[in-house]
Amino acid sequence: MRKLLLGAAVSGALALGAGGAFAAECGGAISADEALKGEDARYAAQTAGDFAAMERLFGDELLYTHSSGKSDSKASYIELQRSKSVVYRSMQRSNVNVRTYGCVAIITGSGHYEVTVNGKDSTVDLLFHSVWVKRNDGVRFVSWESTLAPKP
């Protein structure tokens, strides 16, 4: 499963890079620490409902693919949260690995999330990849894909 997630992450990053989305916007090499600090800031913004921080952290080309298979853009993902259709109560990651490729960082790992969707509380355990890119004005969250973790 991890190889599948990594393959999807690398393919997505390379496809975006090949399309020129990153080439002109690279702000130098990203470090694993910068990517993890960005991810920490994203988790804090989402659990606090800090939409201004989400606007700053999320790249305009964000593609967020939920474990359900549904995908959102930056605008639609923020709107889901602003409308309270989705409320993240707790977001915790573990078993994290960060790979960097120039200005692109791919974070893979496991996560435990407490979320309210359309008024219904749930807890989900996921395997994920999160892609960050370093730009001249900071690091930006540009891709997420997750799948339900297998039951132990």
DSSP file (Angstrom, degrees, kcal/mol; ACC not computed):
  #  RESIDUE AA STRUCTURE BP1 BP2  ACC     N-H-->O    O-->H-N    N-H-->O    O-->H-N    TCO  KAPPA ALPHA  PHI   PSI    X-CA   Y-CA   Z-CA
    1    1 A M     >        0   0    0      0, 0.0     4,-2.5     0, 0.0     5,-0.2   0.000 360.0 360.0 360.0 -42.9    0.0    0.0    0.0
    2    2 A R  H  >  +     0   0    0      1,-0.2     4,-2.9     2,-0.2     5,-0.2   0.886 360.0  52.5 -63.0 -37.4    2.8    2.4    0.9
    3    3 A K  H  > S+     0   0    0      2,-0.2     4,-2.7     1,-0.2    -1,-0.2   0.891 108.9  50.7 -64.6 -37.4    4.5    1.7   -2.5
    4    4 A L  H  > S+     0   0    0      2,-0.2     4,-2.4     1,-0.2    -2,-0.2   0.933 112.3  45.9 -63.4 -46.5    1.1    2.5   -4.2
    5    5 A L  H  X S+     0   0    0     -4,-2.5     4,-2.5     2,-0.2    -2,-0.2   0.920 114.1  48.2 -63.1 -43.7    0.8    5.8   -2.3
    6    6 A L  H  X S+     0   0    0     -4,-2.9     4,-3.0     2,-0.2     5,-0.3   0.923 111.0  50.9 -63.1 -43.1    4.5    6.7   -3.0
    7    7 A G  H  X S+     0   0    0     -4,-2.7     4,-2.5     1,-0.2    -1,-0.2   0.911 111.8  47.3 -60.5 -42.6    4.0    5.9   -6.7
    8    8 A A  H  X S+     0   0    0     -4,-2.4     4,-2.5     2,-0.2    -1,-0.2   0.899 113.1  49.2 -65.2 -40.1    0.9    8.1   -6.9
    9    9 A A  H  X S+     0   0    0     -4,-2.5     4,-2.7     2,-0.2    -2,-0.2   0.944 114.0  43.8 -65.5 -47.9    2.7   10.9   -5.0
   10   10 A V  H  X S+     0   0    0     -4,-3.0     4,-2.9     2,-0.2     5,-0.2   0.919 114.6  50.2 -64.8 -42.5    5.8   10.8   -7.2
   11   11 A S  H  X S+     0   0    0     -4,-2.5     4,-2.6    -5,-0.3    -1,-0.2   0.923 112.6  47.1 -61.0 -43.8    3.7   10.5  -10.4
   12   12 A G  H  X S+     0   0    0     -4,-2.5     4,-2.4     2,-0.2    -2,-0.2   0.918 113.7  47.1 -64.3 -43.7    1.6   13.5   -9.4
   13   13 A A  H  X S+     0   0    0     -4,-2.7     4,-2.6     1,-0.2    -2,-0.2   0.912 114.4  46.9 -64.9 -41.8    4.5   15.6   -8.5
   14   14 A L  H  X S+     0   0    0     -4,-2.9     4,-3.1     2,-0.2    -2,-0.2   0.894 111.2  51.6 -67.8 -38.8    6.3   14.8  -11.7
   15   15 A A  H  X S+     0   0    0     -4,-2.6     4,-1.5    -5,-0.2    -2,-0.2   0.920 112.3  45.9 -63.7 -42.3    3.2   15.4  -13.7
   16   16 A L  H  <>S+     0   0    0     -4,-2.4     5,-1.8     2,-0.2     6,-0.5   0.924 114.9  47.9 -64.7 -42.8    2.8   18.8  -12.1
   17   17 A G  H ><5S+     0   0    0     -4,-2.6     3,-1.5     1,-0.2     6,-0.4   0.900 109.6  52.3 -64.0 -40.9    6.5   19.5  -12.6
   18   18 A A  H 3<5S+     0   0    0     -4,-3.1    -1,-0.2     1,-0.3    -2,-0.2   0.814 104.5  57.5 -65.4 -29.4    6.4   18.4  -16.2
   19   19 A G  T 3<5S-     0   0    0     -4,-1.5    -1,-0.3    -5,-0.2    -2,-0.2   0.475 118.2-112.9 -80.3  -1.1    3.4   20.7  -16.8
   20   20 A G  T <>5S+     0   0    0     -3,-1.5     4,-0.9    -4,-0.2    -3,-0.2   0.478  81.5 125.3  87.2   1.9    5.5   23.7  -15.7
   21   21 A A  T  4<S+     0   0    0     -5,-1.8    -4,-0.2     1,-0.2     4,-0.1   0.852  86.8  23.8 -64.1 -32.7    3.5   24.3  -12.5
   22   22 A F  T >> S+     0   0    0     -6,-0.5     3,-1.2    -9,-0.1     4,-0.9   0.778 105.6  76.7-101.9 -31.4    6.6   24.1  -10.3
   23   23 A A  G >4 S+     0   0    0     -6,-0.4     3,-0.6     1,-0.3    -2,-0.1   0.876 104.5  35.1 -52.5 -48.1    9.5   24.9  -12.7
   24   24 A A  G 3< S+     0   0    0     -4,-0.9    -1,-0.3     1,-0.2    -2,-0.1   0.610 119.9  51.8 -81.7 -11.7    8.9   28.7  -12.7
   25   25 A E  G <4 S+     0   0    0     -3,-1.2   111,-0.4    -5,-0.2    -1,-0.2   0.318  72.8 128.4-111.6   8.1    7.8   28.8   -9.1
   26   26 A C    <<  -     0   0    0     -4,-0.9   109,-0.3    -3,-0.6     3,-0.1  -0.428  36.7-169.0 -66.5 135.5   10.6   27.0   -7.3
   27   27 A G        -     0   0    0    107,-2.4   108,-0.2     1,-0.6    -1,-0.1  -0.053  57.9 -74.1-113.0  30.9   12.0   29.0   -4.4
   28   28 A G  S    S-     0   0    0    106,-0.3    -1,-0.6     2,-0.0   106,-0.2  -0.368  79.7 -30.5 101.6 174.9   15.0   26.7   -3.8
   29   29 A A        -     0   0    0     -2,-0.1     2,-0.3    -3,-0.1    74,-0.3  -0.417  58.9-137.9 -69.4 136.8   15.3   23.3   -2.2
   30   30 A I        -     0   0    0     72,-2.3     2,-0.2    -2,-0.1    74,-0.1  -0.749  14.3-141.8 -93.1 141.8   12.8   22.4    0.5
   31   31 A S     >  -     0   0    0     -2,-0.3     4,-2.1     1,-0.1     5,-0.2  -0.640  22.8-115.7 -97.7 161.0   14.0   20.6    3.6
   32   32 A A  H  > S+     0   0    0     -2,-0.2     4,-2.5     1,-0.2     5,-0.2   0.890 118.3  55.0 -59.6 -39.1   12.1   17.8    5.4
   33   33 A D  H  > S+     0   0    0      1,-0.2     4,-2.4     2,-0.2    -1,-0.2   0.905 106.2  50.1 -62.7 -42.5   11.9   20.2    8.4
   34   34 A E  H  > S+     0   0    0      2,-0.2     4,-2.1     1,-0.2    -1,-0.2   0.914 111.7  48.6 -62.4 -42.4   10.3   22.9    6.3
   35   35 A A  H  X S+     0   0    0     -4,-2.1     4,-2.4     2,-0.2    -2,-0.2   0.922 112.7  47.3 -64.4 -43.9    7.7   20.5    4.9
   36   36 A L  H  X S+     0   0    0     -4,-2.5     4,-2.6     2,-0.2    -2,-0.2   0.871 110.6  51.7 -67.9 -36.1    6.9   19.1    8.4
   37   37 A K  H  X S+     0   0    0     -4,-2.4     4,-2.3     2,-0.2    -1,-0.2   0.895 110.4  50.0 -65.3 -38.5    6.5   22.6    9.8
   38   38 A G  H  X S+     0   0    0     -4,-2.1     4,-2.3     2,-0.2    -2,-0.2   0.922 111.2  48.2 -62.2 -44.4    4.2   23.4    6.9
   39   39 A E  H  X S+     0   0    0     -4,-2.4     4,-2.6     2,-0.2    -2,-0.2   0.895 110.6  51.3 -64.6 -39.9    2.1   20.3    7.7
   40   40 A D  H  X S+     0   0    0     -4,-2.6     4,-2.4     1,-0.2    -1,-0.2   0.922 110.6  48.9 -60.7 -43.8    2.0   21.2   11.4
   41   41 A A  H  X S+     0   0    0     -4,-2.3     4,-2.5     2,-0.2    -2,-0.2   0.881 110.8  51.0 -64.3 -38.2    0.8   24.7   10.5
   42   42 A R  H  X S+     0   0    0     -4,-2.3     4,-2.7     2,-0.2     5,-0.2   0.941 110.2  48.3 -64.2 -47.7   -1.9   23.2    8.2
   43   43 A Y  H  X S+     0   0    0     -4,-2.6     4,-2.3     1,-0.2     5,-0.2   0.913 113.1  48.7 -59.3 -42.9   -3.1   20.8   10.9
   44   44 A A  H  X S+     0   0    0     -4,-2.4     4,-1.5     1,-0.2    -1,-0.2   0.916 112.5  48.2 -63.6 -43.6   -3.2   23.7   13.4
   45   45 A A  H  X>S+     0   0    0     -4,-2.5     5,-2.7     1,-0.2     4,-0.9   0.913 113.1  47.4 -63.4 -43.1   -5.2   25.9   10.9
   46   46 A Q  H  <5S+     0   0    0     -4,-2.7    42,-0.5     1,-0.2     3,-0.4   0.895 113.3  46.1 -70.0 -39.5   -7.7   23.2   10.1
   47   47 A T  H  <5S+     0   0    0     -4,-2.3    -1,-0.2    -5,-0.2    -2,-0.2   0.761 117.7  44.9 -74.7 -21.9   -8.4   22.2   13.7
   48   48 A A  H  <5S-     0   0    0     -4,-1.5    -1,-0.2    -5,-0.2    -2,-0.2   0.531 108.3-122.2 -93.8  -8.0   -8.7   25.9   14.7
   49   49 A G  T  <5 +     0   0    0     -4,-0.9     2,-1.3    -3,-0.4    -3,-0.2   0.871  51.3 163.8  66.9  36.1  -10.9   26.8   11.7
   50   50 A D     >< +     0   0    0     -5,-2.7     4,-1.9    -6,-0.2    -1,-0.2  -0.698   9.8 174.1 -90.0  88.7   -8.2   29.4   10.7
   51   51 A F  H  > S+     0   0    0     -2,-1.3     4,-2.5     1,-0.2    -1,-0.2   0.805  74.5  58.1 -70.7 -30.5   -9.3   30.1    7.1
   52   52 A A  H  > S+     0   0    0      2,-0.2     4,-1.8     1,-0.2    -1,-0.2   0.914 108.3  47.1 -64.0 -41.9   -6.8   33.0    6.6
   53   53 A A  H  > S+     0   0    0      2,-0.2     4,-2.8     1,-0.2     5,-0.2   0.905 110.6  52.3 -66.0 -40.4   -4.0   30.6    7.4
   54   54 A M  H  X S+     0   0    0     -4,-1.9     4,-2.7     1,-0.2    -2,-0.2   0.929 107.1  52.7 -60.3 -44.1   -5.4   27.9    5.1
   55   55 A E  H  < S+     0   0    0     -4,-2.5    -1,-0.2     1,-0.2    -2,-0.2   0.893 114.1  43.2 -57.5 -40.6   -5.6   30.5    2.3
   56   56 A R  H  < S+     0   0    0     -4,-1.8    -2,-0.2     1,-0.2    -1,-0.2   0.902 118.4  42.8 -71.7 -42.0   -1.9   31.3    2.8
   57   57 A L  H  < S+     0   0    0     -4,-2.8    84,-2.8    -5,-0.1     2,-0.4   0.827  98.6  79.7 -77.7 -33.2   -0.7   27.7    3.2
   58   58 A F  E  < S-a  141   0A   0     -4,-2.7    84,-0.2    -5,-0.2     2,-0.1  -0.620  79.0-128.8 -83.5 128.9   -2.7   26.0    0.4
   59   59 A G  E >   -     0   0A   0     82,-2.9     3,-2.0    -2,-0.4    15,-0.1  -0.415  22.4-116.5 -69.2 151.1   -1.3   26.4   -3.1
   60   60 A D  E 3  S+     0   0A   0      1,-0.3    14,-0.4    -2,-0.1    15,-0.2   0.784 116.0  53.0 -60.0 -26.9   -3.8   27.7   -5.7
   61   61 A E  E 3  S+     0   0A   0     12,-0.1    -1,-0.3    13,-0.1    81,-0.1   0.233  79.1 153.3 -93.1  13.4   -3.5   24.3   -7.6
   62   62 A L  E <   -     0   0A   0     -3,-2.0    12,-0.5    79,-0.2     2,-0.5  -0.128  25.6-168.2 -47.9 131.2   -4.3   22.2   -4.5
   63   63 A L  E     -a  143   0A   0     79,-1.5    81,-2.0    10,-0.2     2,-0.7  -0.969   5.0-172.4-121.7 111.4   -5.8   18.8   -5.4
   64   64 A Y  E     -aB 144  72A   0      8,-2.8     8,-2.4    -2,-0.5     2,-0.7  -0.913   2.3-169.7-111.2 109.3   -7.1   17.2   -2.2
   65   65 A T  E     -aB 145  71A   0     79,-3.0    81,-1.1    -2,-0.7     6,-0.2  -0.887  13.8-147.3-105.2 113.4   -8.3   13.6   -2.7
   66   66 A H    >   -     0   0    0      4,-2.9     3,-1.9    -2,-0.7    80,-0.1  -0.203  29.2-104.8 -71.9 164.5  -10.2   12.2    0.2
   67   67 A S  T 3  S+     0   0    0      1,-0.3    81,-0.3     2,-0.1    -1,-0.1   0.698 121.5  63.9 -64.1 -17.7  -10.2    8.6    1.3
   68   68 A S  T 3  S-     0   0    0      2,-0.2    -1,-0.3    79,-0.1     3,-0.1   0.613 119.4-110.8 -77.9 -12.8  -13.7    8.3   -0.2
   69   69 A G  S <  S+     0   0    0     -3,-1.9     2,-0.2     1,-0.4    -2,-0.1   0.230  76.9 132.1  98.1 -13.1  -12.2    9.1   -3.6
   70   70 A K        -     0   0    0     -5,-0.1    -4,-2.9     1,-0.0    -1,-0.4  -0.488  44.3-149.5 -71.4 141.1  -13.9   12.5   -3.8
   71   71 A S  E     -B   65   0A   0     -6,-0.2     2,-0.3    -2,-0.2    -6,-0.2  -0.878  11.9-168.7-116.3 148.5  -11.5   15.4   -4.8
   72   72 A D  E     -B   64   0A   0     -8,-2.4    -8,-2.8    -2,-0.3     2,-0.1  -0.946  14.5-137.2-130.7 153.2  -11.5   19.0   -3.9
   73   73 A S     >  -     0   0    0     -2,-0.3     4,-2.4   -10,-0.2     5,-0.3  -0.386  44.1 -92.1 -89.8 177.7   -9.7   22.1   -5.2
   74   74 A K  H  > S+     0   0    0    -12,-0.5     4,-2.3   -14,-0.4     5,-0.2   0.958 127.4  45.5 -55.5 -52.0   -8.3   24.8   -2.8
   75   75 A A  H  > S+     0   0    0    -15,-0.2     4,-2.3     1,-0.2    -1,-0.2   0.921 115.7  44.2 -62.3 -46.3  -11.5   26.8   -2.9
   76   76 A S  H  > S+     0   0    0      2,-0.2     4,-1.9     1,-0.2    -1,-0.2   0.849 113.0  51.8 -71.5 -32.1  -13.9   23.8   -2.5
   77   77 A Y  H  X S+     0   0    0     -4,-2.4     4,-1.2     2,-0.2    -1,-0.2   0.915 112.4  44.8 -69.8 -42.6  -11.8   22.3    0.3
   78   78 A I  H  X S+     0   0    0     -4,-2.3     4,-2.9    -5,-0.3     3,-0.3   0.911 111.7  53.8 -65.8 -40.8  -11.7   25.5    2.3
   79   79 A E  H  X S+     0   0    0     -4,-2.3     4,-2.7    -5,-0.2     6,-0.3   0.870 101.5  59.1 -62.8 -37.0  -15.5   26.0    1.7
   80   80 A L  H  <>S+     0   0    0     -4,-1.9     6,-1.9     1,-0.2     5,-1.4   0.898 113.9  38.5 -55.3 -40.2  -16.2   22.5    3.1
   81   81 A Q  H ><5S+     0   0    0     -4,-1.2     3,-1.1    -3,-0.3    -2,-0.2   0.891 113.4  53.3 -80.3 -40.8  -14.6   23.6    6.3
   82   82 A R  H 3<5S+     0   0    0     -4,-2.9    -2,-0.2     1,-0.3    -3,-0.2   0.886 110.8  48.1 -60.6 -38.9  -16.0   27.2    6.3
   83   83 A S  T 3<5S-     0   0    0     -4,-2.7    -1,-0.3    -5,-0.2    -2,-0.2   0.522 112.4-123.5 -78.6  -5.2  -19.5   25.9    5.9
   84   84 A K  T < 5S+     0   0    0     -3,-1.1    35,-0.4     2,-0.3     3,-0.2   0.651  76.7 127.5  67.1  17.8  -18.9   23.4    8.7
   85   85 A S  S   <S+     0   0    0     -5,-1.4    33,-3.2    -6,-0.3     2,-0.4   0.847  84.0  27.9 -64.8 -33.3  -19.8   20.5    6.4
   86   86 A V  E    S+C  117   0A   0     -6,-1.9     2,-0.5    31,-0.2    -2,-0.3  -0.993  73.8 179.5-130.3 124.1  -16.4   19.1    7.5
   87   87 A V  E     -C  116   0A   0     29,-2.4    29,-2.8    -2,-0.4     2,-0.7  -0.983  18.2-148.3-126.1 119.3  -14.9   20.0   10.9
   88   88 A Y  E     +C  115   0A   0    -42,-0.5    27,-0.2    -2,-0.5     3,-0.1  -0.781  19.8 173.9 -87.3 115.4  -11.5   18.6   11.9
   89   89 A R  E    S+     0   0A   0     25,-2.6     2,-0.3    -2,-0.7    26,-0.2   0.809  70.4   5.1 -89.9 -34.3  -11.5   18.1   15.7
   90   90 A S  E     -C  114   0A   0     24,-1.8    24,-2.5     2,-0.0     2,-0.4  -0.980  58.6-173.3-152.7 137.7   -8.1   16.3   15.9
   91   91 A M  E     +C  113   0A   0     -2,-0.3     2,-0.4    22,-0.2    22,-0.2  -0.964  13.6 168.6-136.4 116.8   -5.4   15.5   13.4
   92   92 A Q  E     -C  112   0A   0     20,-2.2    20,-3.3    -2,-0.4     2,-0.3  -0.994  11.9-164.9-132.7 132.2   -2.5   13.3   14.4
   93   93 A R  E     +C  111   0A   0     -2,-0.4     2,-0.3    18,-0.3    18,-0.3  -0.801  10.6 170.4-114.0 159.0    0.1   11.7   12.1
   94   94 A S  E     +C  110   0A   0     16,-2.8    16,-2.8    -2,-0.3    -2,-0.0  -0.928  55.6  41.4-152.6 173.6    2.6    9.0   12.8
   95   95 A N  E    S-     0   0A   0     -2,-0.3     2,-0.2    14,-0.2    -1,-0.1   0.878  79.1-179.8  50.2  43.8    5.1    6.7   10.9
   96   96 A V  E     -     0   0A   0     13,-0.2     2,-0.4    -3,-0.1    13,-0.2  -0.531  19.0-178.3 -84.7 140.4    6.1    9.7    8.8
   97   97 A N  E     -C  108   0A   0     11,-2.5    11,-2.7    -2,-0.2     2,-0.5  -0.999   9.4-159.1-132.8 134.1    8.7    9.7    6.1
   98   98 A V  E     -C  107   0A   0     -2,-0.4     2,-0.4     9,-0.2     9,-0.2  -0.962   6.6-173.5-118.1 128.2    9.7   12.8    4.1
   99   99 A R  E     -C  106   0A   0      7,-2.4     7,-3.0    -2,-0.5     2,-0.4  -0.965   9.8-156.8-116.7 136.3   11.3   12.6    0.7
  100  100 A T  E     +C  105   0A   0     -2,-0.4     2,-0.3     5,-0.2     5,-0.2  -0.923  15.7 180.0-118.0 142.6   12.6   15.8   -1.0
  101  101 A Y  E >   -C  104   0A   0      3,-3.4     3,-1.6    -2,-0.4     2,-0.4  -0.779  65.9 -66.7-137.6  86.7   13.2   16.4   -4.7
  102  102 A G  T 3  S-     0   0    0     -2,-0.3   -72,-2.3     1,-0.3    -1,-0.1  -0.528 121.6  -6.7  65.9-120.9   14.4   19.9   -5.2
  103  103 A C  T 3  S+     0   0    0     -2,-0.4    31,-2.5   -74,-0.3     2,-0.4   0.362 122.7  86.6 -89.4   6.6   11.6   22.3   -4.3
  104  104 A V  E <   -CD 101 133A   0     -3,-1.6    -3,-3.4    29,-0.2     2,-0.4  -0.904  54.1-172.4-111.5 134.1    9.1   19.4   -3.8
  105  105 A A  E     -CD 100 132A   0     27,-3.0    27,-2.7    -2,-0.4     2,-0.5  -0.985   7.0-160.0-122.8 135.5    8.6   17.4   -0.6
  106  106 A I  E     -CD  99 131A   0     -7,-3.0    -7,-2.4    -2,-0.4     2,-0.5  -0.966   6.1-164.4-116.9 118.7    6.5   14.3   -0.3
  107  107 A I  E     -CD  98 130A   0     23,-3.2    23,-2.6    -2,-0.5     2,-0.3  -0.887   9.5-178.1-101.2 127.1    5.3   13.3    3.2
  108  108 A T  E     +CD  97 129A   0    -11,-2.7   -11,-2.5    -2,-0.5     2,-0.3  -0.929  23.5 104.6-121.0 151.3    4.0    9.8    3.6
  109  109 A G  E     - D   0 128A   0     19,-1.7    19,-2.5    -2,-0.3     2,-0.3  -0.992  60.0 -69.2 173.2-166.5    2.6    8.3    6.8
  110  110 A S  E     -CD  94 127A   0    -16,-2.8   -16,-2.8    -2,-0.3     2,-0.3  -0.813  40.7-166.1-112.3 154.9   -0.3    7.2    8.9
  111  111 A G  E     -CD  93 126A   0     15,-2.4    15,-2.5    -2,-0.3     2,-0.5  -0.998  19.2-152.9-145.8 150.3   -2.9    9.4   10.5
  112  112 A H  E     -CD  92 125A   0    -20,-3.3   -20,-2.2    -2,-0.3     2,-0.4  -0.989  26.3-176.3-120.4 120.4   -5.6    9.4   13.1
  113  113 A Y  E     -CD  91 124A   0     11,-2.9    11,-2.7    -2,-0.5     2,-0.6  -0.962  21.7-159.6-127.5 131.8   -8.3   12.0   12.5
  114  114 A E  E     +CD  90 123A   0    -24,-2.5   -25,-2.6    -2,-0.4   -24,-1.8  -0.956  32.6 165.6-106.7 119.8  -11.4   12.9   14.5
  115  115 A V  E     -CD  88 122A   0      7,-2.6     7,-2.6    -2,-0.6     2,-0.5  -0.960  36.2-141.8-139.2 148.5  -13.8   14.7   12.1
  116  116 A T  E     -CD  87 121A   0    -29,-2.8   -29,-2.4    -2,-0.3     2,-0.5  -0.968  21.2-171.8-111.3 120.9  -17.4   15.8   12.0
  117  117 A V  E >  S-CD  86 120A   0      3,-2.5     3,-1.8    -2,-0.5   -31,-0.2  -0.957  72.1 -20.8-118.0 118.0  -18.9   15.4    8.5
  118  118 A N  T 3  S-     0   0    0    -33,-3.2    -1,-0.2    -2,-0.5   -33,-0.1   0.884 130.0 -48.8  50.7  43.2  -22.4   16.8    8.0
  119  119 A G  T 3  S+     0   0    0    -35,-0.4     2,-0.5   -34,-0.2    -1,-0.3   0.383 115.2 114.0  84.5  -3.7  -23.0   16.8   11.7
  120  120 A K  E <   -D  117   0A   0     -3,-1.8    -3,-2.5     2,-0.0     2,-0.2  -0.899  60.0-137.5-108.3 122.6  -21.9   13.2   12.3
  121  121 A D  E     +D  116   0A   0     -2,-0.5     2,-0.3    -5,-0.2    -5,-0.2  -0.518  31.9 163.5 -75.4 139.6  -18.8   12.6   14.4
  122  122 A S  E     -D  115   0A   0     -7,-2.6    -7,-2.6    -2,-0.2     2,-0.4  -0.979  30.1-141.6-150.0 163.4  -16.3    9.9   13.2
  123  123 A T  E     -D  114   0A   0     -2,-0.3     2,-0.4    -9,-0.2    -9,-0.2  -0.997  22.5-174.0-126.4 131.1  -12.8    8.8   13.7
  124  124 A V  E     -D  113   0A   0    -11,-2.7   -11,-2.9    -2,-0.4     2,-0.5  -0.975  18.3-152.4-130.5 143.3  -10.7    7.5   10.8
  125  125 A D  E     +D  112   0A   0     -2,-0.4    24,-2.9   -13,-0.2     2,-0.3  -0.966  30.7 179.2-110.7 125.2   -7.3    6.0   10.5
  126  126 A L  E     -DE 111 148A   0    -15,-2.5   -15,-2.4    -2,-0.5     2,-0.4  -0.840  33.8-140.0-126.9 157.3   -5.6    6.7    7.1
  127  127 A L  E     +DE 110 147A   0     20,-2.7    20,-2.3    -2,-0.3     2,-0.3  -0.944  43.9 171.7-105.2 139.6   -2.5    6.2    5.1
  128  128 A F  E     -DE 109 146A   0    -19,-2.5   -19,-1.7    -2,-0.4     2,-0.4  -0.935  36.0-148.8-145.4 163.1   -1.6    9.4    3.3
  129  129 A H  E     -DE 108 145A   0     16,-2.1    16,-2.0    -2,-0.3     2,-0.4  -0.990  15.9-169.7-130.0 143.0    0.7   11.4    1.1
  130  130 A S  E     -DE 107 144A   0    -23,-2.6   -23,-3.2    -2,-0.4     2,-0.5  -0.999   9.0-152.7-130.2 129.5    1.0   15.1    1.4
  131  131 A V  E     -DE 106 143A   0     12,-2.9    11,-2.7    -2,-0.4    12,-1.3  -0.905  12.9-177.3-112.4 130.2    2.9   17.1   -1.2
  132  132 A W  E     -DE 105 141A   0    -27,-2.7   -27,-3.0    -2,-0.5     2,-0.4  -0.920   7.1-161.5-122.2 147.4    4.5   20.5   -0.4
  133  133 A V  E     -DE 104 140A   0      7,-2.4     7,-2.7    -2,-0.3     2,-0.6  -0.986  17.0-130.9-129.7 141.0    6.4   22.8   -2.7
  134  134 A K  E     + E   0 139A   0    -31,-2.5  -107,-2.4    -2,-0.4  -106,-0.3  -0.814  31.0 177.9 -93.3 125.0    8.8   25.6   -1.7
  135  135 A R  E >   - E   0 138A   0      3,-3.0     3,-1.8    -2,-0.6  -109,-0.2  -0.681  47.1 -95.4-116.8 172.6    8.1   28.9   -3.5
  136  136 A N  T 3  S+     0   0    0   -111,-0.4     3,-0.1     1,-0.3  -110,-0.1   0.803 126.4  45.6 -59.6 -28.4    9.7   32.3   -3.2
  137  137 A D  T 3  S-     0   0    0      1,-0.3    -1,-0.3     0, 0.0     2,-0.2   0.234 127.5 -74.9-101.8  13.8    7.1   33.4   -0.7
  138  138 A G  E <   - E   0 135A   0     -3,-1.8    -3,-3.0     2,-0.0    -1,-0.3  -0.733  67.2 -39.1 128.5-174.5    7.2   30.2    1.4
  139  139 A V  E     - E   0 134A   0     -5,-0.2     2,-0.4    -2,-0.2    -5,-0.2  -0.664  52.1-161.2 -90.4 144.7    6.1   26.6    1.4
  140  140 A R  E     - E   0 133A   0     -7,-2.7    -7,-2.4    -2,-0.3     2,-0.6  -0.977  19.8-128.0-131.6 140.7    2.7   25.6    0.0
  141  141 A F  E     +aE  58 132A   0    -84,-2.8   -82,-2.9    -2,-0.4    -9,-0.2  -0.760  37.0 162.3 -83.1 118.9    0.5   22.5    0.3
  142  142 A V  E     +     0   0A   0    -11,-2.7   -79,-1.5    -2,-0.6     2,-0.3   0.578  53.0  22.7-121.2 -13.3   -0.4   21.3   -3.2
  143  143 A S  E     +aE  63 131A   0    -12,-1.3   -12,-2.9   -81,-0.2     2,-0.3  -0.981  47.8 176.6-158.9 144.3   -1.6   17.7   -3.0
  144  144 A W  E     +aE  64 130A   0    -81,-2.0   -79,-3.0    -2,-0.3     2,-0.3  -0.991   4.8 171.2-143.6 138.8   -3.1   15.2   -0.6
  145  145 A E  E     +aE  65 129A   0    -16,-2.0   -16,-2.1    -2,-0.3     2,-0.3  -0.970  10.1 174.0-146.4 136.9   -4.3   11.7   -1.2
  146  146 A S  E     - E   0 128A   0    -81,-1.1     2,-0.3    -2,-0.3   -18,-0.2  -0.939  14.3-167.3-140.6 161.5   -5.4    9.2    1.4
  147  147 A T  E     - E   0 127A   0    -20,-2.3   -20,-2.7    -2,-0.3   -80,-0.1  -0.977  41.4 -87.8-142.9 153.0   -6.9    5.7    1.9
  148  148 A L  E     - E   0 126A   0    -81,-0.3   -22,-0.3    -2,-0.3     3,-0.1  -0.384  46.9-118.3 -61.4 136.4   -8.3    4.0    4.9
  149  149 A A        -     0   0    0    -24,-2.9   -24,-0.2   -38,-0.2    -1,-0.1  -0.484  34.5-100.4 -72.7 145.5   -5.7    2.1    6.9
  150  150 A P        -     0   0    0      0, 0.0    -1,-0.1     0, 0.0   -24,-0.0  -0.375  41.7-103.8 -64.5 146.5   -6.1   -1.6    7.1
  151  151 A K              0   0    0      1,-0.1    -3,-0.0    -3,-0.1     0, 0.0  -0.475 360.0 360.0 -69.5 140.4   -7.6   -2.9   10.3
  152  152 A P              0   0    0      0, 0.0    -1,-0.1     0, 0.0    -3,-0.0   0.510 360.0 360.0 -65.5 360.0   -5.0   -4.4   12.7
